[in-house]
């Protein structure tokens, strides 16, 4: 889980990004607000006694992505969870959020967006969306995913990206079918959260609206989430989230179509799975979705 230091770091990075956005608006807009990658290795699955495989995927636009495949501890697996991590550091810093799932019988696949960890390139919204679609298509070609339920779990930025992907995936009736989508601590829109962060700093406050207009608006979660239906959605948000305010989760829940459910938690941002009761709620959601004909 993220410790106090990374959460404070994230706040300072938002502040730095507003300054950078202000200075480079004419060249690149404000996409830098969302991506804070690094190349450090924080922890690897073997240090948690997890079996794993390194996965390298080539994107259509020439990038090479790195991910980890974590098989369920016992076969046959109950399903596969496609995990999309938050905006800071890289997948190795977020591993603990899903390291508990293989023991519970679930495969996990997670990857780094371009520019993160061992993945090449430089991150932006369009590129990251391309990357996570590449990962989902890879999952669909794996033998272990043919008959087992498939779920998407996105945290923070990963949830915002996941909404856009899952909505288009469901509307196009793409394969493999998603059996459930879980969104933890996710903001309701790229423009919406950027405007809030710009509003919080005196230098960018007067320009919060024109600066936020430099961010593409076609991927706003509150406008896309209804398109995920009939795939069930579970929205998780904490009243104590100091990074993405609780109202974002509430907005997404209202905008989502049935079937949907909301889990209100009481932890810092991205610390949901420290609490066993919250893990159990997610497991109940996964179990309830198995072989649900409404999602196919």
Beta strands, then each sheet from edge to edge (+ up, - down):
strand 1: 36-37
strand 2: 53-58
strand 3: 64-70
strand 4: 79-84
strand 5: 88-89
strand 6: 106-111
strand 7: 149-155
strand 8: 180-184
strand 9: 233-238
strand 10: 260-265
sheet 1: 1+ 5+
sheet 2: 2+ 3- 6+ 4+ 7+ 8+ 9+ 10+
end
